């Protein structure tokens, strides 16, 4: 396997992982905040330092974009 192929596989794995993490952290925290008045993980830390609540949705959207990008790269092959 060439260096570029190895690098591409690493990028693909990173996109899937970051996408899943950000989507769960962002959307999951927004849901738990709305339902139970508490947040968790990265979004909870952001909330504790004063970042507004809508940032959870931005974090989840970034995760969804990463997942879509990873899916596009997987289909393109």
C-alpha positions as CSV (number, residue, x, y, z in Angstrom):
1,X,0.0,0.0,0.0
2,X,1.4,3.4,-0.9
3,X,1.9,6.3,1.4
4,X,-1.0,8.3,-0.1
5,X,-3.4,5.3,0.2
6,X,-2.4,4.9,3.9
7,X,-2.8,8.7,4.5
8,X,-6.3,8.6,2.8
9,X,-7.4,5.7,5.0
10,X,-6.2,7.5,8.0
11,X,-8.2,10.6,7.0
12,X,-11.3,8.5,6.3
13,X,-11.1,6.9,9.7
14,X,-10.6,10.3,11.4
15,X,-13.6,11.7,9.6
16,X,-15.8,8.9,10.7
17,X,-14.6,9.1,14.3
18,X,-14.8,12.8,14.6
19,X,-18.1,12.9,12.9
20,X,-19.7,10.3,15.2
21,X,-18.1,12.0,18.3
22,X,-19.3,15.5,17.4
23,X,-22.7,14.4,16.3
24,X,-23.4,12.4,19.5
25,X,-21.8,15.1,21.7
26,X,-23.6,18.0,20.1
27,X,-27.1,16.6,19.3
28,X,-27.1,14.3,22.4
29,X,-26.2,17.2,24.7
30,X,-28.8,19.4,23.1
31,X,-31.5,16.7,23.7
32,X,-30.4,16.0,27.3
33,X,-30.3,19.8,28.0
34,X,-33.9,20.2,26.6
35,X,-35.3,17.1,28.4
36,X,-33.4,17.0,31.7
37,X,-31.7,20.3,32.1
38,X,-28.2,18.9,32.0
39,X,-25.5,18.5,29.3
40,X,-22.6,16.2,29.0
41,X,-19.1,15.7,27.4
42,X,-17.6,18.4,25.3
43,X,-20.8,20.4,25.0
44,X,-21.2,20.3,28.8
45,X,-17.7,21.7,29.2
46,X,-18.5,24.4,26.7
47,X,-21.6,25.3,28.6
48,X,-19.7,25.4,31.8
49,X,-17.3,28.1,30.4
50,X,-20.2,30.2,29.2
51,X,-20.7,29.2,25.6
52,X,-24.4,29.6,24.6
53,X,-26.7,26.6,24.3
54,X,-27.0,26.8,20.5
55,X,-23.4,25.8,20.3
56,X,-24.5,22.2,20.9
57,X,-26.4,22.3,17.7
58,X,-23.4,23.8,15.8
59,X,-21.2,21.0,17.3
60,X,-23.7,18.4,16.1
61,X,-24.0,19.9,12.7
62,X,-20.2,19.8,12.3
63,X,-20.3,16.2,13.2
64,X,-23.0,15.5,10.6
65,X,-21.0,17.3,8.0
66,X,-17.9,15.2,8.8
67,X,-20.1,12.0,8.5
68,X,-21.4,13.2,5.2
69,X,-17.9,13.9,3.9
70,X,-16.7,10.5,5.1
71,X,-19.6,8.8,3.4
72,X,-19.0,10.8,0.1
73,X,-15.3,9.7,0.2
74,X,-16.3,6.1,0.8
75,X,-18.8,6.1,-2.1
76,X,-16.4,7.9,-4.4
77,X,-13.9,5.0,-4.4
